[in-house]
Amino acid sequence: MATAKFLAAVCMVRLTLTAIAAAFDSPEVYVASHNDVRAEYGVGPVTWNQTLASYAQVSANSAITTCEMRQSSSGPYGQNYLVEPETAITEELAVTYWASESEFYDYSSKKCVGGECGHFKAVVWRDTESIGCAMANCKKYMLFITCNYYPPVGVFTGRGLCTAVAMGASGQKSTENLMQLKLMNEFKIVHQHYRQD
């Protein structure tokens, strides 16, 4: 009898945690949060893509038991992820956290200096058109959030110049041409945090 009550309590806690994750998992909030940051850097908005969100959910669900952040094999999509206590994180805060890596982006060398900035680049990459995000509870009271991006950082779409955010000499945010490449394949993933399949 005690075992049955214990199992019922565990199931109830798990259902509650799942409901909490679902309550915060809003496509509109993910898109608005990304677009707010992107507007600060002069890049266009992104839209929601359910296919990307489905891949993100698979990735988030795979972290339920371990809470380990690892690159998923979600195809030709860029990916950001974050694990935080569920009481300390929302969709907006996840995007804000990723965007805060801008301090480590060196605009003159176009490299990360003194810390990680790949998450920041994923949020503001000019050629990214769509996102799909998901979250899942993992371990005790932790939340795993992931967003997928298409096209991801470093994928050249053949639309001419590939651009990214750059800081002007005056310190004001502006855009700058990075390079012009001929499209050899449909996708060429060059950023170290993204997989080539």
N, C-alpha and C positions, 0 to 999 in steps of 0.2 A: 504494500500500500504506500509506504514512504517513497519507494522508487518511482511509482506511478505519479505521485504528487511532484516529485523532483523533476521528472521528465516533462510534466505538464508546465511547470514553472519555467524550465529551460526553453520550451517551445514558445511560451508566451513572451519571454524576453526577446527571443529571436524575431518573432513576428513584430514586436514593438520596434526593434532596431531597423527592421526592413521597412516598416512604415515611415520611420523618421527619415531614412535615406530617400524613399520615394517622395516624401513631402518637399525635400530640398532639390530634387533632381528636375529642374525646369529648363526646357530648351530655350524659352524666351529669355531667361535670366543669363544663361550661358552666352547666348548671342549678344545680348545688350552689353554684358560685361566686356566681352571681347571688342565689340564695336566702340565702346567708350574709350578703351585703351588705344585702339587703332586710330581713332579720330585725333587723339593727342599727338600722334606721330604722322599725321597727314596721309594715312593709307585708307583705302576704301573699306566698306563694311563686308562682313561675311554673312552667309545665310546658313540655316540649319539643314543638315543632310542626314536623313534617317539611316541610311546605310552606314555612314561613319559612326552614328550613335550605336547601332547594333554591334559593330565591331568593338566599340568602346565598352559596351556592356559585357561582352564576352571577356575582354581583358580585365575589367573590374571584378567580374565574378570569379575569375581564376585566382584572384588575390584574396578571396574571402578567408581561407584557412591560414594563410601565411602572412598576409599584409606586406608581402615582398613586392617592391617595385622592380619590374623587369620589362624590357622591351617586348611587346607582343609581335606576333607574326601576322599583323592585321593587313598585310598587303602594302600597296604603295602609298601609305598615309603617314604623315608625321604624327607624333604622339607626345603629349605632355601628361605627366601623372604626379600625384601627390597623396601622401598618407598623413593624416593629422587626426587628433582627437575630435570626435564628432561634435563636441560642444564648442570647438574653436574654429570650425571651418564651414563655409558656405560656397556656393558656386562663385559668387563675386570675389570672396577672399582668395579662392584658389587662383583665379585669373590675376588678381592683384599681386599675389605672391609670385607667380610666374613673371609678371611684368616688372617686378622689383629687381629682377636680374639685369635690368638695363644699365645699372651702375657698373657692371662688369663688361659691358660692350664698348670696345675701343673703336670709335668711329673712323679714325684715320687708318688703322690697320684692318678694320672690319673683322676683328677677332675678339674672343673672350679673353680678358686679361684680369688676373687676380681673383677669378671665381667663375662659376658656371653662368652662361647667358643663353644657352640653347633654348630654354623654355620661353624666354623673352622674344627671341627671334621667331619662334613658332607663332606666338601671339600676333606679332606685327608684320610678318612676312607679306610683302606687297602682293605677290601672286596667289596667295591663299584665298580661295573663294568660298569655301564651305567648311563647317565644323560639325562634329557630332560628339557629344560628351555623355558620360554616365558615371554613376557612383555605386558603391556597395559597401556595406559594413564589413569590417574584418576584425578578427580577434575581439577583444573586449573594448567596446566603446571607441573604436577607431573607424575612420571613414577613408576609403580609397576612391579618389576622383581621377578620372582620365578624360582627356579630350583628344580626338583625332582631327587632323588637318589635311585638306586637299586643295591644291597640290601642296606638298610639304616644303619646308625650307630646303633650298638647293635643287628643287626640281624646276627645270626650265621648260615652259609650256609652249615655246615657239611663238609667243606673242611679241617678239622683238626683244627689247632690252629687259633683262631681269633686274629689278630694282629692290633695294631694301632701304630702311631708314638710315639716315646718316646725320650727324650733328655738324652744322656749319661752323665756320671759324668764329662766328659771333656767339656760338653756344645755343643758337635757336634750332629747333627741330626742323628738318627739311628732308627731302628725298634726294638720292644721288644714284646715278647709274653705277652698277657694280661691274658688269661685263656683258659682252654680247657673244652668244654661242649659237652655233648651228645645231639643230636638234638631230642627234645621232640615233636616239631611240625615243620611243614615246615618253619614257621616264628615265631620268638619270639622277640618282640620289647621291649627293656628294657630302651632305652634312654628316658628321660622325655619329650623331645620335639617331640616325634613321637607317633602316635596313634596306638593302637591295635584295629583292626577291628574284 
